[in-house]
Amino acid sequence: MWGLPKPRYVNCNASDSSEETELYVNIGGVRQVLHGDVLNRYPETRLAELVNCASRNFDTISSLCDDYDPGKGEFYFDRDPDAFKCIVEVYYFGEIHMKRGICPICFIKEMEFWKIDISFLDECCKSNLSEKEEELAEIANKVKLILEDMEGEPAANQWERCQKFLWKLMEKPESSLPARTIAIVSFFFILISSVVMCMGTIPDLQVEDAEGNQVEHPTLDAIETACIGWFTVEYLLRLASAPNKVHFALSFMNIVDFLAIMPFYVVLVLTYLGTAVMELANVQQAVQALRIMRIARIFKLARHSSGLQTLTYALKRSFKELGLLLMYMGVGIFVFSALAYTMEQSHPETLFKSIPQSFWWAIITMTTVGYGDIYPKTTLGRCNAAISFLCGVIAIALPIHPIINNFVIYYNKQRVLETAAKHELELMELQSSEGAEKKAARKSRKPSGTEVWDSTIRASHSDTCIPLLAEPHRTRQKSCK
């Protein structure tokens, strides 16, 4: 048994009988002693109502607690004792601080049971609550998308069913084995295309055309054409099966896919038709510029790599830290380049001809690259270089930890969301099967007194359930089985 100490002062608003009242409560098997004058500070709470309950009849007590022992004068509550230790602090300190390890959503339901307003919750705990609510909303969205994929649409025509099947096949590798196979094949085509693009620049693998110009080897050109053919068919199928064509075309990853295949066809048009409208030299320059755009296809790997997606999200969340890095580096480059230019002017063979030219030296020095093409020759210039080197290391190291922290947080969050969504689906399936069994059991026999009591006990736990989806989605989950 544990109890909180009685305060030295007395609440003048409470009656003498309530001030001397000691309330014995049993919270989940843990017996505690509370004092009436302390509980009456918040008379609208459940415990204060229990203290001020003049009539000790069974109906009034049962509406406030789960059970009552008249012999011991003990009130029993089937609640979480750890959460109650935090909630009872409001009577002594006027605020509630939620301890680690307690689910914020369940804790709020505990506060609602004890009739304590959420405004008494500490600000730091409210931020944890908002984060948990956002996570639950994301889990609900994931479960909703999975249920939409699982359920069929009897009213849909043949084209709509085919479009949905094609969308799942091309866009959702986790939906089926063929979809996963297509994703793996697309991944290998991206790698092959990137390797071929690099190998095509090796002079030993190039051949001369009729005009004596170096061009790619025909074998590499054929592999490149096959890869572009796969990318084109993949893009067109995904575009044809997309539910929203405008949203699909404006999506960042789909723009990358379009830029990966567009230069190939533009080069074909310029090669075979461009010579009739412009000079050959201009055509070759345009072709070379468009061939450089082929590097965009390497970004297609982000579609099939959760690690690259996580890195992209971490960089988006770290714009503030990256902005601070650029500001620190910009100020340092300007200051140290100006100092280097001033200090090196006394040397007859100085390499610092101007401050803008000194920017290059400051950049390679502060980033610890140090090419050696430009360097100080005076003693003061070398001291300036040493200081700029140290300042550059410190400036680069400052935002690294927030970026890595954002990466780890988002990666762990995605894993938790995926696991929670799977568990929610398993729980919904289990509840639907149990509901069917109970319904069949009720039809076969009448409920006994023990079963009625057991259902009452289970009902007392129902307020700790966290509903993620609305009832229609749960109904559809049952129909999908």
N, C-alpha and C positions, 0 to 999 in steps of 0.2 A: 504494500500500500504506500502510495506517495501522495503528498498534498502540498499545496502552495501556502506560504506563510501568511498569516492574517496581518493586515496592515495595522499600524499604530493608531491611525486616526479613524473616525467613525463618520459614516455618511449621515448627515443630519436629516436628509429627506426620507430616509427609511424609518419604518416603525421599530419600536424597541424589540418586539418579538422577532422580526426578521433580522435585526442586527445580531441577535444571539443565536439564530438558527444555524445549525450545521447541516449541510446537505451531503448525504453519502451517495455517491454515484459510482457505478461500475461501467467503465467504458471498455468494451471488448475484452473483459476479463481482468482489467486493471482497476482496483478500487481506489477512489480518491475522495478527499474531504474538502468541501468548499464552504465558504462562509456567506451567509445571507446578505450582510451589509455590502460585501464586495459585488455580489451578483446583481443587487438592486441598483447599481450605477447605470445599468442599461436594462430598464424594466421591460423592454419589448422583446428581449431575447428569450429563448426557450427555458434556460436555466432559471432566469428571474421569474418567469411565469410559474415554474415548478415550485420555487420557494414561496411565492405569494398565493399558492393554491390553498384556499381556505378549506374547501371540501375535499377530503381525501377519499372520495368514492372511486370505484374502479374505472368508470367511463372517463372521468376527467383525467386521471393519471395515465390511462392507456393512450389518450390522445397526445400526451407529451413525451412518453417514454415507451420502450418496448416491453418492459416487465417491471414488476414492483414486488419487493419482499417486505410485507408488513412487520414481520418479526424483527428483522434487522434494520428496518427503515431505509432500505437501499433501493435505489432506482437503477435499472439496468438499461444500457443503450448498446445496441449492436452496431457500434461505429469504430472507426480507426483510432486507437489510443494515441498513436504518434501525432496524428493531425490534431487531436483534441488538446495535446500539450501546447501546440502553437496557438490554437484558437482561444484558449482560456487566458492567454496573455492580454487580451483586449480589456479584461476587467481590471488588470493591474497597471498596465502601461498605456492603454488607450490606442494601441495599434497592434497589428499582427504581422509577424515576420515568418514567412514560410521556410522551413528547413529544407536542406538538400535531400534529394531522394524521394520527395513527395510529388506526385503528379499534380500540376497546377489545376487542371480541369477537375479532378476529383476533389481537390482541396476547396475549390469554389463551391462544389456541391455540398461539402461538409459545412461550409459557412452558411449556406442557404438552409440546411437542416437545423442548425443552431440559431437561425434567425438573426444573423449578424451581417450587417451591410458590407458590401465589398469595398466601400470607401475607407474602412479601417485597415485594409491591406497596405503594406508598405510599397513605396513607389518601385523599388527594385524588383519586388515580387510581381507587381503588375506588368512590368516589361517581360518577365518570364512567362506570364500568363498569355500575353499577346503573341509571343513567339510560338507558344504551344498551340494556340488557336490557329495560327497560320499553318503550322505543320499539319494539324488535323484537317484543315481545309484542303491542303494539297493531297493528303491521303484520300480524302473523300473524292477529289477530282480523279485521282488515279483509279480508284475502285469504280467510279462511275464510267470511266472510259473502258475499263475491262469488261464491265457488265454490258455496255453498249456493243462491244465486240462479240460477247457471248450470246446475246439474245438475238433472235431472228426478227425479221419484219415481214409478217405474212402478207401485209397489204402492198408491199413493194413489188414492182414488176420485174421481169427477168433482167432488163438492162441495169436497174438499180442494184439488184443482188449481185450481178456480175461486176459492176463498178465497185461495190463495197469489198467484194472478194479480191479484186485486183489491187485496191488500195492497201488492204491488209498484207497482201503478198509482196508489194513493192516497198511499203513504208514501215511496216511493223515486223521486224525479224523475229521477235519473241512470240508471234502469234502461231506459227506452225513451222514444221521442219523444212518445207519448200521455201518459205520466206527467209529462213535462216540461211539456207543454201544460196539463195540469190544474193543475200547481203555479203556472204563470204566471197562469192565469185566477183561481185562488184569491187570488193576490197582488193582482190588480187589484180583486177584490171587496172585499178588506180596505181598500184605499185609498179606493174609492168609498164604502164604508160609513162610514169615518172622516170623509170630507169632507161627506157628507150629515148626519152627526150635528152637525158644527160649523155648517153652513149653516142647520140647523133652529132654531138659537138666535137668528138674526138677526130682529129685530122686523119689518123690512120684508117678509120672506118668510113671515111667519106670517099665519094667517087666524083669524077669530073663529068659534067654534061657536055653537050655538043659544042657549047660556046666556051668551054674551058673553066667554068665556074665550079667551085666545090659544093656539092649537094649531098644530102643524106643517102646512105646505102639503101638500095631498093628493098632489102629484107626488113630493115628497120622501118622504112616507110610503109610497108605492108602491115607490120605489127601495129604501127600507129593508126593506120586506117581501121583495122579491126577493133582497136580499143575505142576509137571515136564512134564507130558503129554501135558498140555496146552502150556507150554513154548516151548516144542519141535515142536509141530504142528505150532505154531506161527512163530518160527524161520525158519522152512523149507518153509512155504508159502511165507514169506518175501524174503527168499533167491531165491526161484523159480521165483518170480515176479520181482526181482530187475533188472533194466535196465543194470547195470554194476556189475557183480558178484564179480570181484576183489575189486572194491571200496567198495562194501557192506561188504565183509569179513574183510577188513582192517579198517573199521570204528571203532572208539573207543567204541561207544555204542553197536555195534554189537559184538565186542569182549567181552564186559561185559555180553551180553546175552549168548554167547557161554560158558563163564566160569561159568555162573549160572546153566547150565544144564549138563555140562560135568562131574562134580564129581559124579553125580548120576549113570551114566552109567559106569564110571570107577570103582565105588564101587561094582556094580553088577558083573562086570567082575572079579574083585579081589576076591569077596566073593565066587562065584561059580566055578571059574576056577583057581584062584590064589593058592588055597591050594595044588594043584597038583604039583606046581613048586617051592614053597617056604614054609617056616615054617609058622605056624598059627599065631605066635606072630608078625612076620613081616607083615603079611596080615592085622592084626588088627591095627598096627601102621600106615600103609598106608591108611587104611580106615578112621581112626580118622583125619589124616592130610588132606585128601580130603574133609571130612565133614566140616572142618573149612572154606573151600573155598565157602561154600554155602552162606556165608555172602555177596558175590559179587552180589547176586540177589537183594539186597536192592538198589543197584545203578541203577537198571532198572527203579526205580521211576523217575529218571531224564528224561526219555523219555516222560513221561506224565505230567511232572511238569515244567511249564515255570519258576517258582521261583528257582528251583534247577539249571536249565540251566543258568539263570541270575547270580546266585551265582558262578557257574563254570566260566563264562566269566569274572566276576569281579575279581576272584582270578587269572585268567590268565593275566588280565591287571595290576594286582598288584604285579607281580613278583619282581619288583624293590623294592617296599616297604617291601615285605616279606623278601627279601634278606637283607635289612638294619636291619630288626628286628632280624633276625638270627645272623647277625654280632654283633649288640649291645649286644644281650644276650650271645653270645659266648665269647666276650671280658669280659663282666661282670662276667660270671661264672668262667672264668680262674682267673681273678684278685681277686675276693672275696673268692674263694676257697683256693687260695694260702695264702691270708692274714689270713683266719680262721685257716688254718693248723699251720701257724707260731705262731699266738697268743694263740692257745690252747695247745701248747706243754708244757707250764709251769704247767698246771693242771695235777695232778696225775691220775685222772679218765677221761681223755680226750676221746672223741668219734671220734676225727679226727685222724685216724691212718695214712693217706697218702693224698696227694693232689688229686689223682684220686678218692679216696673215698669221698673227700670233694666236688667233683663235684655234687654229688646227693644232698647234703645239699644246695649248691648254686642254683641249679635248682628249688627245691621246695620252696626256700625262695624268689627268684626273681620273680617267677610266682605266689606268694602269696598263695601257697597251704599249706605248713607247716604241714607235717604229724606228726612231733614231735619225730620221731625215732632217729634223730640225731640233737643235738642243742648245742650251745656254753655255757660254764660254767664260763668263765672269763669275767671281765668287758670290756676289750678291744674287746673280741670276740662278746659280745652282741652289742657293738657300731658298730662293723663291720656288724653285721646282720641287724641292723636298717638302715644303709646306703645302704646295698645291697637291702633291701626291697623297699626303696624309688626309687632307681635307676631302679629296675625291673618294678615298676609301670609306671615310665616315659617312659622307653624303649618300653613297650607293648602299651602304649597309643599313641605313635607317629604315627605309620602307620595305626591306626584304621580309622581315618577320610578319608584318600585317598581311602581305600578299600570300605568304605560305600559310598563315593562319586561316585566311579566307578560303584557300584551296582545300585545306583539311576539313574545315567546317562544312563546306558544301559537299565534298565527297562523302563524308560520314552521314550527312543529312540525306543524301540520295539513297544510300544503302539502307538507312533506317526507314525511309518512306517506302521503298520497294518491299522490304520485309513486312512492314506494318500493313501494307495493302494486301499482301498475300495472306497474312494472318486474319485480316478482316474478312476476306472472301471465305477462308476456311471456317471462321466463326459463323458467318451467315449460312453457309451450307450445313454446319452442325445444328444450328438453331432451327433451320427449316426441317431437317430430318427428325429432330426431337419433337418439333411441333406436330409433325405428321404422326409420330408414334403416340404422343399424348392424345391426339384427336381420335385415333383408332382405339386407344385404351378406354377413353370416356364412353365411346359407343358400346363397348363390350361389357362394362360393369359400372356400377355407381361408385362415386368416390367415398372412401371411408373417412372417419374422423382424423386419422393420422395423416392422410393425404391432404385434407383441408388445412391442417396445421402446418404441414410442410410447404404448401403453396403460399401460406401467409408469411412464413419465414423468408421464403425466396422473394416475395414481394417487397419485403423490407430492404432487400439489397438492390432493388431495381433502380434506385436513384443514383447509384454509382456507375451505371452503364453510360457509355459515351456514344450517342448515336452519331454516326458519320454521314449516313445517307437518309434521305427522306423515305417515307414508307413505300411509295410506288416503286422505287428501285429495289427494295427488299422483296416486294411482291414479284417483280420480274425475275429476281434471282431464283425464287422458288420455281417459277415456270420454266427456267432454263435448264433445270436438272433433267 
